[in-house]
Amino acid sequence: MAIMVKKLYKNATFLYQMNLIGGRKGLSNLVQWVHIIEDDGISSLLHGKELVFTAGILNKDKDWLLNFAHKLYEAGASAFVVNLGPYTKEIPSEVINYCDEVNMPLFTIPWKTKMVDMTRDFCHRIMNNDNVEGNMASAIKNIIFKIGDQETQILQMERYGYQRDGYFCFISIFAQDVNGVHSQEFMDTLEFYAEKTARSIHELFISFSYKDCLILLLVDYSDAEIETFVKNFLKLTYNENTKHSLHMGISSNQQGLYKQDKNFERAFSSMEMAIKRKETCNYYDQLDVYKVLFAVNDKSVLRSYYRDTIGKLELYDNKNSTELMKLLITYFENNGSLQLVSEKLFVHRNTVTNQLKKIENITGYNPTDIEDRMKLYMGLYIKDIL
């Protein structure tokens, strides 16, 4: 968890005469800690996502501050503050232009402002923000998993702006590398990308882990803003990463904290389907018939239906090394055209007809009959969610 630069900047103009002079577009950058640094050997001192203070004690030539800014950016700093005084009397325009270019906020404070007071204050605010975000994550988990008193949890969330009648959208994310292995380190990176993307749109955002997945909660986003979040998050992720694949499920954008347990399940189920179908993301509201199937609480009913339809065909294929399932799916995908199935599978049209009769013998359902075809279709839909 982290805090946005603009949140630290809030009230700092009045308290510390802190002045923003460059990199304004980076105010939504996230800050995890604060450092005072005078040595230009910066890369070995930072982990990334820091706000850095400097008085420029080593500033002895005209390019020093520009080089310092370059090294800060390369080390992953979120913003930096220059204490104007005897060592750095003014900020060269080249430094301001560079910070504008890379969206790294650049601030100045007067010499009379003590950096130690600011860093103490900012660190306290970062830790307090982390504590609040941790409490909010615990509260929403208690709500959706029905732990403790619901009203107490909701009141706690309302104290920090998460209103009970707000709109809530869950996003469930699973990531794996090219070998299909889950990576917790990459999940931590994804959490940072998600927070950075989300807070550039709205401040209210919660994230937590569940069953090796990253769960995001977008609060009071419009449907268009949710789509913007997904688009920008995926763009940021794939720009920075080529070794992992993502599978996301996006719930409805639903009003009311009391109803979010089912909404959470929608996101998780949609993600599981994305994994099975090797898709990047699934919006629950766009799943059509699958929404009906997900609403069935007794999964044994679905499993029984599957075994009586498509399950018989899969079992036959496995025992006899045949591909009747492939032929049936191709037949459905081509709207029952024997000619198209023949062309796509490189078999004679009569072979397709004979295979369809064999499917009828195995399952008891005739793929060429409209009513039976619907039942087989339903079996395939159920197969996707089991």
Secondary structure, 3 states (H helix, E strand, C coil): CCEEHHHHHCCHHHHHCCEEEECHHHCCCEECEEEECCCCCHHHCCCCCEEEEECCCCCCCCCHHHHHHHHHHHCCCCEEEEECCCCCCCCCHHHHHHHHHHCCCEEEECCCCCHHHHHHHHHHHHHHHHHHHHHHHHHHHHHHCCCCCHHHHHHHHHCCCCCCCCEEEEEEEEEEECCCCCCHHHHHHHHHHHHHHHHCCCCCEEEEEECCEEEEEEECCCHHHHHHHHHHHHHHHHHHCCCEEEEEEECCCEECHHHHHHHHHHHHHHHHHHHHCCCCEEEHHHCCHHHHHHCCCCHHHHHHHHHHCHHHHHHHHHHHCCCHHHHHHHHHHCCCCHHHHHHHHCCCHHHHHHHHHHHHHHHCCCCCCHHHHHHHHHHHHHHHHC
